[in-house]
Amino acid sequence: MTAPEPLDLQLNGYRGLDFADAALDAASLAGACRAYRADGGGRFLATVITDSLESLERRVAALAAAIADDETVADTVAGIHVEGPFIGTERGFVGAHPPEHTRDASPGAAERLLEAGRGHVRMVTLAPERDPGHATTSFLASRGILVAAGHCDPSLECLREACAAGLSCFTHLGNGCPHVLPRHDNVIQRVLACDELPFVTLVADGVHLPTFLLRTILRVLGPRRAIVVSDATAAAGMGPGSFRLGGREVVVGEDGAAWSADRTHLCGSTATASVMRRVLAAPFPTGVGLDDDAIDRLLALNPRHALDAAAALGRDGA
């Protein structure tokens, strides 16, 4: 039986190409797509992170044009994931995103990004507490977009209200938050307590989450709610060195961890599809200790279900 094709909902770049690069064109993206598949990957959502709304429009439009213009790109890029700019600005929660470009969500700003994407925007990550009345969440969900919370610190009540408005995912749980959190009431605990949230993504590169924590979170979420993403950047597959993510310098050490230039926080990952599969399959405590069926669900089936469910919700609401 052939294994299902993996689908990574969060890929910021690959093999030296930052998908937010102003010089991105169809040929350069096609090259990254070929390298991604050669390294064991399947399809992915090309992800761009927080910038000015005007810059994001240009970057989303460039990705949409590349998908339309090149068969290799269209075969590999399943859509666009816009991570920000409607996220928390507090240190820790903002992560590698430039805080000066974060902003409150609004349906008008979201619509500009969807128009730039010409039907290719499939996922948007925002902070529920920065979405007044959850109006933008509701708008995006009505358009068939997978709306995820991330880089945020909502109360449990706010999170549940956002789910009622159409929020259906959480982006890279355990990351995009401060190193030190209140021990009993924090965003990780709230997400795990929110039964209304259908999907949660996790970075399984062996760096972002220790394997014991990844294993524990997977047990809590169960087999149908968890999705594994790489959050990989231009540094993926390149080895140690300096790279770019959203215009900022990323430094990769011998251990493969991608850090900000000042070493204060991680900046995406360098993980290839084979690295994630190895982390998930290796016996505990080196890895998570999952079998092939469980890994295929995390890497392929669940992410596809999440996008399909969002699209169906948009059709039903149309």
ZABAGU-53884 format. One record per residue (C-alpha): residue number from 1; residue in one letter; x, y, z. Coordinates in steps of 0.2 Angstrom, whole numbers. Layout:
BEGIN
NUM;a;X;Y;Z
...
# end
This chain:
BEGIN
1;m;0;0;0
2;t;7;17;-5
3;a;9;29;9
4;p;-1;45;8
5;e;8;61;2
6;p;14;72;16
7;l;7;89;17
8;d;17;102;27
9;l;6;117;33
10;q;20;128;37
11;l;36;130;26
12;n;44;147;26
13;g;58;142;14
14;y;69;129;8
15;r;87;125;2
16;g;92;144;3
17;l;76;151;-3
18;d;66;162;8
19;f;48;162;2
20;a;47;180;8
21;d;61;186;-3
22;a;57;201;-13
23;a;66;193;-28
24;l;56;177;-28
25;d;50;171;-45
26;a;43;155;-52
27;a;60;148;-57
28;s;68;150;-40
29;l;52;143;-31
30;a;52;128;-43
31;g;70;124;-39
32;a;65;124;-20
33;c;50;113;-24
34;r;61;100;-33
35;a;74;100;-18
36;y;60;98;-6
37;r;53;83;-15
38;a;70;75;-17
39;d;72;76;2
40;g;57;66;5
41;g;44;80;6
42;g;27;80;-3
43;r;16;96;-4
44;f;17;111;7
45;l;9;128;11
46;a;21;142;7
47;t;22;153;22
48;v;25;171;24
49;i;27;180;41
50;t;23;197;48
51;d;28;212;39
52;s;19;228;34
53;l;2;225;25
54;e;8;232;9
55;s;24;220;9
56;l;13;205;13
57;e;2;209;-1
58;r;17;209;-13
59;r;24;193;-6
60;v;8;184;-6
61;a;5;190;-24
62;a;22;184;-30
63;l;19;167;-23
64;a;2;166;-31
65;a;9;171;-48
66;a;22;157;-46
67;i;9;144;-43
68;a;0;150;-58
69;d;15;151;-69
70;d;24;135;-66
71;e;18;117;-66
72;t;31;111;-54
73;v;26;124;-41
74;a;8;121;-44
75;d;11;102;-41
76;t;20;105;-25
77;v;13;121;-17
78;a;-4;117;-10
79;g;-7;135;-6
80;i;-1;150;5
81;h;-1;151;24
82;v;0;169;30
83;e;7;169;48
84;g;3;186;55
85;p;3;201;55
86;f;-12;200;67
87;i;-2;192;81
88;g;4;197;99
89;t;17;209;101
90;e;24;204;118
91;r;42;198;119
92;g;41;179;118
93;f;24;178;110
94;v;30;188;95
95;g;44;176;92
96;a;54;179;76
97;h;41;191;69
98;p;45;210;69
99;p;34;217;82
100;e;33;234;74
101;h;22;227;60
102;t;10;217;71
103;r;-7;224;71
104;d;-25;221;76
105;a;-35;210;64
106;s;-48;217;53
107;p;-59;209;39
108;g;-53;223;28
109;a;-35;219;30
110;a;-38;201;29
111;e;-48;203;13
112;r;-33;213;5
113;l;-22;198;8
114;l;-34;185;1
115;e;-36;196;-15
116;a;-17;197;-17
117;g;-17;178;-16
118;r;-30;175;-30
119;g;-38;160;-21
120;h;-22;152;-15
121;v;-22;158;3
122;r;-27;143;12
123;m;-22;146;30
124;v;-20;162;41
125;t;-13;162;59
126;l;-18;176;71
127;a;-20;180;89
128;p;-38;179;95
129;e;-36;192;107
130;r;-31;204;93
131;d;-47;201;83
132;p;-61;212;90
133;g;-77;203;91
134;h;-68;188;82
135;a;-74;197;66
136;t;-59;192;56
137;t;-59;174;61
138;s;-78;173;56
139;f;-74;182;39
140;l;-59;170;35
141;a;-69;155;40
142;s;-83;160;29
143;r;-71;161;14
144;g;-65;143;17
145;i;-48;148;26
146;l;-41;137;39
147;v;-40;150;54
148;a;-27;146;67
149;a;-22;154;83
150;g;-3;157;86
151;h;9;169;93
152;c;-4;173;106
153;d;-10;173;124
154;p;-29;171;124
155;s;-39;167;139
156;l;-48;150;138
157;e;-64;160;137
158;c;-57;170;122
159;l;-50;154;114
160;r;-67;145;115
161;e;-76;161;108
162;a;-64;161;94
163;c;-68;143;90
164;a;-87;147;90
165;a;-83;160;77
166;g;-73;148;66
167;l;-56;146;73
168;s;-51;128;70
169;c;-32;126;73
170;f;-17;131;84
171;t;0;135;76
172;h;15;126;83
173;l;9;123;101
174;g;24;125;114
175;n;33;138;103
176;g;29;156;99
177;c;28;159;118
178;p;40;165;132
179;h;53;153;139
180;v;45;155;156
181;l;26;154;159
182;p;14;153;174
183;r;14;135;179
184;h;-5;131;180
185;d;-13;144;168
186;n;-4;147;152
187;v;-7;146;133
188;i;-1;128;132
189;q;-13;122;145
190;r;-27;132;139
191;v;-25;125;121
192;l;-25;107;128
193;a;-40;111;138
194;c;-50;117;124
195;d;-60;103;117
196;e;-68;114;104
197;l;-52;116;95
198;p;-51;103;81
199;f;-33;104;76
200;v;-16;108;84
201;t;1;109;74
202;l;17;104;82
203;v;35;106;76
204;a;43;89;76
205;d;61;93;73
206;g;69;87;89
207;v;73;105;93
208;h;58;115;96
209;l;50;102;108
210;p;59;89;118
211;t;53;72;113
212;f;45;68;130
213;l;34;84;128
214;l;30;80;110
215;r;25;63;115
216;t;15;69;130
217;i;5;82;119
218;l;2;69;106
219;r;-6;58;119
220;v;-17;72;125
221;l;-23;77;108
222;g;-26;59;102
223;p;-24;53;84
224;r;-35;64;75
225;r;-32;82;81
226;a;-13;83;80
227;i;-3;89;64
228;v;15;89;62
229;v;23;104;53
230;s;41;108;50
231;d;41;127;51
232;a;57;125;40
233;t;66;141;33
234;a;78;144;19
235;a;91;136;31
236;a;82;118;29
237;g;94;106;21
238;m;109;118;20
239;g;119;114;36
240;p;127;127;47
241;g;128;145;42
242;s;118;162;41
243;f;102;163;32
244;r;86;174;30
245;l;69;173;37
246;g;57;187;33
247;g;72;199;31
248;r;80;194;47
249;e;96;185;50
250;v;95;167;56
251;v;110;158;62
252;v;111;139;61
253;g;123;129;72
254;e;131;112;71
255;d;116;105;80
256;g;104;111;66
257;a;95;123;78
258;a;90;140;69
259;w;92;155;81
260;s;90;173;79
261;a;107;183;77
262;d;107;187;96
263;r;103;169;101
264;t;87;174;111
265;h;74;164;102
266;l;72;150;88
267;c;68;156;71
268;g;59;142;62
269;s;68;125;59
270;t;80;117;47
271;a;70;101;47
272;t;67;91;31
273;a;53;78;30
274;s;65;64;33
275;v;71;72;49
276;m;54;74;56
277;r;49;56;51
278;r;65;50;60
279;v;61;60;76
280;l;43;53;76
281;a;49;35;73
282;a;64;33;84
283;p;61;24;100
284;f;58;34;115
285;p;66;44;123
286;t;77;48;108
287;g;61;50;97
288;v;43;48;100
289;g;41;29;95
290;l;27;30;83
291;d;23;17;69
292;d;21;21;51
293;d;2;23;51
294;a;3;35;66
295;i;16;45;57
296;d;6;46;41
297;r;-9;52;50
298;l;2;67;58
299;l;11;71;42
300;a;-2;68;28
301;l;-20;64;33
302;n;-23;76;47
303;p;-17;91;38
304;r;-27;87;23
305;h;-42;84;34
306;a;-40;101;42
307;l;-39;110;25
308;d;-53;101;18
309;a;-64;104;33
310;a;-60;123;32
311;a;-65;123;14
312;a;-81;114;17
313;l;-86;126;30
314;g;-83;140;18
315;r;-94;132;5
316;d;-108;128;18
317;g;-107;146;23
318;a;-108;153;6
# end
